[in-house]
Amino acid sequence: MESYRHPLEPASNHRPNLPSSFFIFHLLSFIFFLTACASPSTPIPLSSASSLFALSGSSLLEFDSNFNIAREIPLNLSCPLTATHAAPRGQYLALEMDCMNGPLVQVVDTVSGAMVNPFTEADNHFLTWDFDSNIYLRVDALGNTRLIRVTPDGSAEQFNLSAQTYDMDFSPDGQSLIYSFTRGLGLGSELWAATSSANKTWQLRADSDSIITFARWSPDGSHIAFINMPDSATPFPLGELWIMDANGKNARPLASADAGRGYAAVWSPDSTRIAFVGRENPDDPQADQNAKALVSNIYIVDIASGEITPVTHFDGALVEAPLWSADGHYLAFLVVNGLDDKITVWIADIVSGQVIKLASPGPLRGPAWMRK
């Protein structure tokens, strides 16, 4: 089902083949200058209601509160889907696809059903959304590599961060962002922050031995969680889930977590818990080398106590990509059967502990919660 994927490639629900050009990217140098300090922030209030969407064949399905199909949006996808990314507010959903000429990002308006190409050429990678529904992409990795910001009306402009930034996330107040980069293979990585316009930057953390990836703000803006993994040639190592204060201080590990396959840890809406992918076979060397050898489940760690609780109990399966509903009541996630590689979407009720599979006419991919 899954081919080799370097840990710094964007997250996906079903990963494409790795372009050889990525290794060139990984060896490029990155230069940023320390020019500012972070300031206190007040999180932007968001609705606690959300709808679940998932792709079935060539249609995007919307599910109601009872997880029955409520609406179908026909789509004309030019390439196989690899990931979905919902805008934090509004109706837009980014679709990452694996095309012959490279990855391609398209955006669907879940209200009108209209689709647009933010960047028409293939070879563009999704980085993040901001709270104004602007989408950020890294484009043209084989030529004039750069970051661009595309507004909902389709206008695009270059964004003033290093063209080789591989991960970004905006703070809850929308006034700043965090981004990760490496200065080269074996040289570790760094996590920096910037103002929302990227005109000022400051370093939060540097690790000479590890790759810092999937750094994500807590919804209340007080902490940052990230996955820490060895900077080595091992494609799918065992990593760790870490947390630190928003200013980069008091960094500490919380739990062992799978790394290298693109699983970001995800905050609960109340900022008290984090859901992550835990490896069930940590001592199996094949799980470090073979993408299909992983056996995993979803876990939740309580930030205050450090207590770790299993959410799922699948045997011999790849359980991945947890996503919280806006009210914190549910987690949606994918299960890949170890026998036939069949992909299904499941829902875990965090309150009752019940776990159910979404019913649909065909296989489901790319679950996403859209805030109302």
TORDREN-694838 format. One line per 8 residues: for each residue x, z, y of N, C-alpha, C. Coordinates in steps of 0.02 Angstrom, whole numbers. Last residue first. Layout:
<recs>
X:Z:Y:X:Z:Y:X:Z:Y ~ ...
</recs>
This chain:
<recs>
-910:566:1233:-969:541:1267:-966:561:1341 ~ -760:512:1152:-796:562:1192:-855:530:1229 ~ -740:455:991:-749:433:1060:-789:486:1097 ~ -628:463:858:-681:499:894:-682:475:966 ~ -596:349:729:-581:370:798:-641:407:826 ~ -521:274:582:-570:318:614:-548:338:684 ~ -463:155:507:-457:169:578:-509:214:608 ~ -581:95:384:-514:105:410:-519:129:482
-678:83:233:-671:101:303:-598:111:321 ~ -756:-35:122:-701:12:138:-696:23:214 ~ -937:-51:144:-872:-72:119:-819:-21:138 ~ -1052:16:186:-1059:-42:141:-992:-64:110 ~ -1021:196:175:-1025:133:211:-1031:76:162 ~ -1001:370:197:-1032:316:160:-1036:254:204 ~ -862:476:203:-909:436:240:-935:379:197 ~ -852:619:100:-829:550:112:-882:512:151
-826:790:150:-868:735:125:-836:668:141 ~ -805:961:132:-769:898:142:-810:842:110 ~ -836:1121:202:-859:1064:164:-820:1001:182 ~ -805:1227:282:-756:1208:232:-776:1148:190 ~ -882:1268:389:-907:1282:321:-855:1268:267 ~ -795:1236:498:-832:1299:495:-852:1316:423 ~ -742:1111:480:-695:1166:485:-731:1233:479 ~ -781:987:376:-817:1034:419:-774:1098:422
-700:835:366:-696:906:347:-733:947:399 ~ -727:674:306:-741:722:359:-736:792:331 ~ -638:520:267:-671:582:249:-680:626:312 ~ -619:355:217:-622:400:273:-664:461:253 ~ -503:275:103:-570:299:121:-564:347:179 ~ -417:148:18:-419:191:78:-491:210:93 ~ -334:127:-136:-397:120:-99:-399:171:-42 ~ -227:128:-222:-214:121:-151:-277:110:-110
-250:165:-353:-266:96:-334:-255:81:-260 ~ -191:294:-366:-195:249:-423:-206:176:-402 ~ -195:373:-252:-130:358:-281:-132:308:-338 ~ -296:333:-116:-294:349:-187:-228:327:-217 ~ -287:401:38:-264:342:1:-256:363:-72 ~ -392:455:162:-366:471:96:-348:405:61 ~ -395:508:333:-392:455:283:-366:483:217 ~ -511:607:432:-445:591:405:-452:536:352
-583:717:553:-587:654:515:-517:637:491 ~ -642:879:569:-582:837:565:-600:774:525 ~ -757:970:675:-740:926:619:-670:897:626 ~ -768:1052:786:-805:1070:725:-781:1031:664 ~ -719:1024:910:-677:1063:865:-709:1081:800 ~ -785:939:992:-809:1008:991:-769:1052:944 ~ -723:817:969:-715:848:1035:-739:920:1037 ~ -639:816:809:-696:799:851:-689:839:916
-468:777:770:-520:826:787:-578:793:823 ~ -394:695:637:-418:687:705:-474:737:717 ~ -254:661:526:-312:702:547:-328:692:620 ~ -170:569:439:-199:553:504:-260:594:523 ~ -197:586:258:-159:575:319:-204:569:381 ~ -153:601:92:-204:622:141:-170:624:209 ~ -127:527:-54:-98:528:13:-154:543:62 ~ -146:622:-207:-167:573:-157:-125:579:-94
-138:721:-306:-106:656:-317:-124:603:-267 ~ -285:802:-260:-230:799:-308:-203:728:-313 ~ -340:883:-111:-338:824:-154:-277:827:-199 ~ -391:983:-23:-360:1001:-87:-361:942:-135 ~ -386:1023:154:-404:980:97:-365:1002:35 ~ -340:1129:231:-406:1100:245:-431:1060:186 ~ -249:1281:216:-262:1212:193:-333:1191:209 ~ -175:1368:350:-233:1363:306:-242:1292:282
-57:1482:409:-69:1413:389:-125:1411:337 ~ -26:1586:549:-58:1578:483:-74:1505:470 ~ 21:1613:674:64:1574:629:35:1563:560 ~ -54:1676:771:-33:1715:713:18:1679:669 ~ -67:1578:874:-53:1648:889:-24:1685:830 ~ -95:1454:810:-37:1461:855:-19:1534:865 ~ -126:1417:644:-150:1456:701:-90:1472:746 ~ -126:1260:568:-87:1320:584:-117:1352:646
-198:1171:435:-206:1195:503:-163:1257:512 ~ -170:1022:335:-166:1094:347:-180:1109:421 ~ -205:899:215:-209:919:285:-209:996:288 ~ -83:840:93:-148:866:113:-146:886:187 ~ 6:726:-18:-4:766:42:-75:792:48 ~ 137:645:-90:75:680:-107:63:730:-51 ~ 228:493:-82:206:555:-49:140:580:-79 ~ 262:372:-132:274:430:-175:249:495:-144
256:263:-51:197:275:-93:204:338:-135 ~ 380:256:10:321:272:51:261:291:9 ~ 523:328:-50:469:282:-68:406:302:-30 ~ 608:429:-4:630:359:-4:574:309:-13 ~ 556:554:-15:599:540:43:615:466:51 ~ 492:551:-135:449:555:-76:490:544:-12 ~ 596:558:-224:563:493:-216:519:493:-153 ~ 631:691:-232:673:647:-191:641:579:-180
525:823:-219:529:759:-253:571:711:-210 ~ 500:938:-152:562:935:-191:571:870:-229 ~ 375:926:-92:435:927:-49:500:921:-87 ~ 236:881:-121:293:871:-166:359:871:-126 ~ 147:898:-21:136:937:-82:193:930:-131 ~ 167:909:153:189:876:91:179:923:31 ~ 39:904:276:88:941:237:104:907:172 ~ -4:852:432:2:829:363:58:868:329
-104:961:539:-46:920:523:-47:900:450 ~ -182:1038:679:-189:1007:613:-130:961:601 ~ -171:1187:767:-144:1120:760:-155:1097:688 ~ -258:1295:882:-238:1275:815:-210:1203:817 ~ -296:1319:1013:-276:1377:972:-247:1357:905 ~ -354:1225:1099:-282:1238:1104:-258:1297:1062 ~ -481:1182:1083:-473:1246:1118:-400:1268:1122 ~ -468:1062:1009:-489:1059:1079:-481:1124:1118
-314:1066:916:-386:1079:920:-406:1079:993 ~ -189:938:912:-214:1001:938:-290:1006:930 ~ -100:865:780:-155:858:829:-183:927:847 ~ 53:781:741:13:842:738:-40:838:793 ~ 64:614:682:69:661:737:27:723:722 ~ 144:527:566:88:574:571:100:623:628 ~ 237:429:522:197:419:582:138:465:590 ~ 329:448:424:273:402:409:225:394:468
422:541:466:443:473:454:388:424:440 ~ 372:692:381:398:656:439:419:586:418 ~ 268:831:342:296:767:324:319:731:387 ~ 322:996:386:275:940:391:308:877:368 ~ 328:1172:397:356:1110:369:302:1057:372 ~ 291:1256:552:276:1239:482:316:1178:461 ~ 343:1296:676:282:1326:651:272:1315:576 ~ 491:1331:773:455:1295:719:394:1333:696
499:1338:954:504:1370:888:467:1329:836 ~ 550:1360:1122:536:1314:1066:546:1350:1000 ~ 558:1422:1250:529:1457:1192:509:1410:1136 ~ 531:1286:1370:560:1349:1346:524:1374:1284 ~ 468:1176:1424:522:1165:1376:553:1228:1348 ~ 357:1200:1497:418:1189:1535:479:1180:1489 ~ 259:1228:1404:255:1164:1440:317:1149:1480 ~ 339:1298:1258:303:1304:1321:305:1237:1357
324:1222:1094:362:1252:1149:317:1258:1210 ~ 330:1196:918:291:1207:979:337:1237:1031 ~ 346:1088:773:371:1135:822:322:1142:880 ~ 350:1048:606:307:1051:664:332:1106:710 ~ 481:960:524:450:1022:545:404:1011:604 ~ 505:855:377:519:878:445:485:944:459 ~ 576:765:249:535:823:264:554:847:333 ~ 592:586:281:616:654:266:562:706:275
594:439:250:535:482:252:555:554:237 ~ 723:375:255:665:347:290:606:395:299 ~ 881:430:297:824:443:252:760:420:286 ~ 979:422:390:956:359:361:899:368:312 ~ 935:539:522:975:515:466:946:450:440 ~ 894:665:602:916:599:625:964:572:572 ~ 756:756:537:828:743:536:843:672:561 ~ 625:797:655:647:770:591:722:755:594
487:874:724:560:872:725:583:848:657 ~ 345:841:818:374:838:750:449:830:758 ~ 270:954:938:305:892:918:329:898:846 ~ 173:1019:1073:190:1017:1002:226:952:986 ~ 173:1115:1216:187:1048:1190:205:1056:1116 ~ 61:1214:1319:112:1204:1268:120:1130:1251 ~ -36:1214:1419:12:1269:1417:70:1257:1369 ~ -143:1124:1429:-82:1110:1466:-28:1163:1461
-254:1132:1351:-253:1175:1410:-189:1168:1450 ~ -223:1042:1247:-276:1025:1294:-278:1070:1356 ~ -45:1021:1232:-105:1057:1213:-159:1041:1265 ~ 37:862:1220:15:919:1260:-43:955:1225 ~ 153:808:1098:85:806:1122:69:871:1161 ~ 272:702:1026:262:760:1070:193:754:1103 ~ 318:613:926:247:632:930:238:697:969 ~ 485:678:899:436:625:902:365:654:902
653:696:897:593:727:924:541:672:932 ~ 772:699:775:728:654:812:666:693:833 ~ 927:793:780:858:779:758:825:727:802 ~ 1047:831:833:1044:820:761:976:795:737 ~ 1039:860:966:1091:813:945:1087:795:872 ~ 908:869:1070:928:891:1004:977:840:977 ~ 834:929:1219:880:882:1188:902:911:1121 ~ 697:943:1333:731:964:1272:777:909:1248
660:905:1463:630:964:1433:670:990:1373 ~ 718:833:1615:727:843:1543:695:908:1520 ~ 620:736:1728:661:795:1714:661:807:1639 ~ 585:616:1859:590:635:1788:632:699:1782 ~ 484:519:1968:528:576:1958:527:596:1885 ~ 404:409:1955:456:406:2006:502:466:2005 ~ 296:399:1869:363:392:1841:417:387:1893 ~ 170:432:1905:194:368:1929:264:352:1904
162:559:1852:118:507:1824:138:437:1847 ~ 329:621:1825:266:618:1863:226:560:1836 ~ 393:667:1664:394:627:1725:328:636:1762 ~ 506:736:1542:442:734:1576:450:692:1639 ~ 586:708:1382:586:713:1455:514:714:1480 ~ 683:738:1245:614:738:1269:615:752:1343 ~ 801:651:1143:784:692:1201:710:684:1218 ~ 906:651:994:853:625:1039:840:674:1095
1048:599:895:992:642:911:942:610:958 ~ 1138:506:858:1152:543:920:1095:588:940 ~ 1106:426:752:1151:481:740:1168:523:801 ~ 1080:287:853:1075:313:786:1128:367:775 ~ 1048:329:1027:1078:289:973:1073:324:906 ~ 979:400:1116:1035:362:1143:1071:323:1089 ~ 800:402:1115:864:417:1083:918:374:1114 ~ 652:480:1187:698:424:1176:761:449:1141
486:518:1244:543:530:1200:587:469:1196 ~ 390:596:1375:411:537:1338:476:553:1300 ~ 248:658:1463:309:670:1425:326:607:1386 ~ 181:665:1630:182:640:1562:246:662:1529 ~ 64:720:1759:130:710:1731:124:684:1660 ~ -68:726:1797:-18:723:1850:53:711:1823 ~ -172:747:1708:-156:678:1726:-101:671:1777 ~ -199:868:1655:-222:857:1724:-205:787:1749
-142:858:1526:-215:861:1533:-240:851:1605 ~ -11:732:1526:-34:802:1530:-109:803:1543 ~ 10:595:1414:-5:621:1480:-29:693:1476 ~ 144:538:1315:80:573:1316:69:603:1385 ~ 243:424:1215:220:451:1279:155:490:1270 ~ 382:346:1137:325:391:1130:308:419:1198 ~ 491:266:1160:454:254:1098:393:299:1090 ~ 572:171:1284:532:232:1270:489:219:1208
640:60:1323:645:80:1253:613:147:1239 ~ 633:42:1457:597:-6:1415:596:15:1342 ~ 610:189:1552:652:148:1510:611:104:1464 ~ 481:166:1677:519:207:1630:562:160:1588 ~ 381:109:1773:450:125:1788:480:180:1743 ~ 290:-29:1717:292:43:1725:364:66:1726 ~ 222:-177:1788:276:-145:1752:277:-70:1768 ~ 47:-210:1774:107:-200:1814:159:-165:1771
-107:-302:1767:-50:-270:1734:8:-264:1782 ~ -286:-305:1761:-223:-315:1798:-167:-274:1767 ~ -402:-274:1691:-357:-324:1663:-294:-336:1702 ~ -484:-171:1725:-504:-238:1749:-455:-292:1728 ~ -418:-59:1673:-477:-85:1639:-500:-153:1663 ~ -239:-99:1682:-299:-66:1706:-361:-94:1670 ~ -89:-72:1601:-144:-120:1610:-207:-81:1627 ~ 82:-58:1620:19:-22:1625:-35:-73:1641
226:-87:1517:176:-108:1566:115:-63:1563 ~ 400:-89:1489:337:-53:1483:290:-78:1536 ~ 498:-217:1406:478:-177:1464:415:-139:1448 ~ 612:-342:1356:576:-281:1339:561:-240:1401 ~ 624:-492:1343:625:-452:1404:584:-389:1394 ~ 638:-492:1176:662:-529:1235:668:-484:1295 ~ 584:-420:1076:638:-467:1058:666:-505:1118 ~ 481:-346:1130:540:-310:1105:598:-356:1088
364:-365:1216:419:-413:1210:484:-380:1187 ~ 314:-201:1277:302:-271:1260:368:-309:1254 ~ 228:-55:1264:296:-81:1264:292:-153:1238 ~ 90:-2:1365:117:-40:1310:192:-52:1319 ~ -49:93:1411:23:83:1419:52:52:1356 ~ -203:78:1499:-167:77:1435:-94:60:1448 ~ -315:176:1591:-260:128:1592:-222:134:1526 ~ -416:271:1599:-423:217:1550:-374:160:1562
-378:378:1670:-415:327:1706:-426:265:1664 ~ -298:455:1593:-367:478:1601:-409:431:1644 ~ -201:340:1489:-207:394:1537:-282:408:1548 ~ -141:309:1322:-191:300:1374:-180:353:1427 ~ 13:242:1249:-35:294:1265:-89:268:1311 ~ 75:134:1172:109:197:1187:58:253:1201 ~ 73:-6:1063:34:45:1100:77:107:1111 ~ 176:-149:1082:163:-86:1048:122:-39:1092
185:-321:1051:174:-268:1099:149:-206:1062 ~ 193:-450:985:251:-407:995:239:-360:1054 ~ 102:-587:1062:114:-539:1009:179:-501:1024 ~ 28:-602:1224:79:-620:1177:85:-566:1123 ~ -68:-539:1306:-89:-592:1260:-37:-612:1209 ~ -116:-383:1333:-56:-423:1338:-62:-477:1285 ~ -248:-344:1316:-211:-320:1375:-147:-360:1387 ~ -379:-438:1271:-308:-432:1254:-271:-407:1315
-542:-372:1235:-494:-403:1280:-424:-394:1251 ~ -713:-379:1186:-644:-367:1169:-599:-404:1218 ~ -873:-296:1199:-826:-348:1220:-755:-328:1201 ~ -965:-199:1174:-940:-236:1116:-889:-289:1134 ~ -1014:-113:1270:-1035:-183:1273:-1015:-222:1211 ~ -960:10:1219:-1028:6:1247:-1054:-66:1244 ~ -831:-4:1178:-879:18:1128:-950:19:1154 ~ -725:-128:1207:-772:-87:1245:-827:-67:1197
-567:-140:1132:-639:-153:1126:-677:-103:1170 ~ -411:-218:1147:-454:-163:1169:-526:-184:1161 ~ -263:-249:1048:-324:-271:1081:-366:-210:1099 ~ -95:-277:1019:-145:-227:1038:-203:-262:1072 ~ 11:-327:887:-32:-348:942:-83:-293:955 ~ 174:-355:815:114:-314:826:77:-337:888 ~ 220:-525:762:233:-457:785:169:-419:797 ~ 179:-644:713:231:-645:765:246:-576:793
79:-607:624:138:-641:598:195:-640:648 ~ 21:-439:661:15:-512:662:81:-543:638 ~ -65:-299:648:-3:-326:622:-10:-401:615 ~ -138:-207:784:-141:-253:728:-73:-280:710 ~ -228:-77:858:-162:-104:843:-167:-147:781 ~ -349:-58:977:-340:-78:907:-270:-107:900 ~ -421:62:1082:-366:16:1070:-357:4:995 ~ -574:78:1159:-538:92:1097:-484:40:1087
-669:148:1293:-621:99:1268:-584:125:1206 ~ -758:223:1369:-784:190:1309:-733:145:1275 ~ -711:388:1433:-734:319:1438:-746:288:1370 ~ -558:473:1392:-625:473:1422:-646:400:1430 ~ -449:443:1312:-472:512:1317:-539:521:1352 ~ -472:302:1202:-456:327:1269:-484:398:1276 ~ -416:301:1033:-471:308:1081:-446:332:1148 ~ -338:192:932:-322:245:981:-378:247:1033
-298:140:765:-345:142:822:-326:201:866 ~ -197:28:665:-211:93:695:-264:85:750 ~ -197:-95:599:-149:-44:577:-165:24:606 ~ -291:-236:545:-287:-175:584:-236:-127:555 ~ -235:-405:535:-254:-343:502:-243:-282:547 ~ -294:-515:670:-243:-492:622:-267:-427:590 ~ -399:-543:753:-354:-598:736:-304:-580:683 ~ -566:-495:742:-496:-474:740:-453:-531:716
-701:-488:814:-664:-547:791:-589:-530:794 ~ -837:-381:770:-772:-393:802:-741:-456:773 ~ -996:-309:796:-956:-362:765:-892:-374:805 ~ -1042:-149:781:-1016:-193:832:-973:-247:798 ~ -1181:-54:736:-1128:-98:711:-1108:-146:767 ~ -1242:113:724:-1234:51:761:-1176:11:731 ~ -1255:219:637:-1305:213:690:-1301:145:725 ~ -1233:281:478:-1217:224:522:-1273:216:572
-1218:460:475:-1250:398:451:-1234:343:501 ~ -1177:583:517:-1128:538:487:-1161:481:448 ~ -1260:652:596:-1266:665:524:-1220:621:483 ~ -1235:599:720:-1214:668:708:-1221:689:635 ~ -1186:428:675:-1223:478:713:-1200:548:694 ~ -1054:309:694:-1091:355:652:-1125:407:696 ~ -1021:137:715:-1030:202:749:-1074:246:705 ~ -905:17:659:-965:57:645:-964:121:685
-853:-142:688:-840:-73:707:-906:-35:700 ~ -815:-271:569:-862:-236:613:-838:-165:627 ~ -751:-336:468:-742:-363:536:-790:-331:585 ~ -726:-197:370:-721:-269:371:-707:-294:441 ~ -753:-69:473:-773:-91:406:-773:-167:406 ~ -684:62:567:-688:-10:556:-705:-25:483 ~ -773:192:651:-726:170:600:-737:96:588 ~ -812:329:760:-811:258:746:-762:245:689
-909:465:810:-858:441:764:-868:366:753 ~ -928:538:971:-956:497:916:-898:472:874 ~ -941:700:1050:-905:639:1032:-941:604:975 ~ -940:829:1173:-977:787:1126:-937:723:1111 ~ -878:894:1273:-867:921:1206:-905:882:1153 ~ -794:806:1406:-855:821:1367:-837:847:1299 ~ -667:890:1500:-691:834:1459:-753:855:1422 ~ -580:931:1648:-634:947:1600:-657:884:1564
-406:931:1657:-466:894:1675:-521:911:1625 ~ -313:1082:1687:-337:1029:1643:-400:996:1670 ~ -201:1104:1814:-267:1125:1793:-297:1069:1751 ~ -28:1155:1821:-81:1106:1818:-147:1137:1797 ~ 130:1182:1906:71:1206:1870:15:1154:1872 ~ 263:1059:1886:221:1103:1927:161:1125:1888 ~ 435:1028:1842:363:1025:1828:326:1074:1874 ~ 556:953:1951:534:1007:1907:459:1002:1899
672:814:1962:617:855:1984:601:909:1935 ~ 777:735:1916:763:734:1987:707:780:2010 ~ 893:678:1805:854:737:1820:842:742:1895 ~ 884:511:1743:915:559:1789:866:616:1804 ~ 924:419:1594:875:446:1640:909:499:1683 ~ 962:291:1488:990:331:1543:933:353:1588 ~ 998:243:1324:946:261:1371:976:306:1425 ~ 1058:110:1220:1068:171:1260:1010:181:1308
1009:56:1055:1016:45:1128:1025:112:1164 ~ 980:77:925:1049:86:944:1061:77:1019 ~ 847:48:909:868:117:896:939:130:919 ~ 845:-92:931:815:-46:980:841:25:972 ~ 901:-130:811:937:-145:873:911:-98:927 ~ 802:-90:726:866:-57:721:910:-71:781 ~ 700:-177:759:693:-107:778:760:-71:775 ~ 719:-301:707:741:-291:775:738:-218:796
655:-306:587:726:-289:586:752:-276:656 ~ 496:-229:579:537:-283:604:610:-262:607 ~ 417:-167:436:459:-149:492:499:-210:515 ~ 248:-209:397:319:-213:381:360:-201:444 ~ 124:-84:452:148:-151:436:221:-149:416 ~ 25:53:388:82:27:425:104:-42:403 ~ -117:123:431:-92:82:376:-37:39:404 ~ -127:200:543:-165:220:485:-143:182:422
18:244:639:-33:197:616:-68:225:556 ~ 130:273:778:89:296:722:38:244:703 ~ 273:167:816:210:200:833:170:219:772 ~ 435:210:750:383:162:761:318:198:777 ~ 523:309:715:509:301:786:460:246:800 ~ 540:308:574:503:363:606:488:353:679 ~ 507:148:500:552:193:534:514:246:572 ~ 438:111:346:423:117:417:470:168:448
412:9:204:456:54:241:439:53:315 ~ 234:-8:165:303:-30:165:345:18:207 ~ 100:37:61:136:49:122:208:27:115 ~ 41:0:-60:0:0:0:43:0:62
</recs>
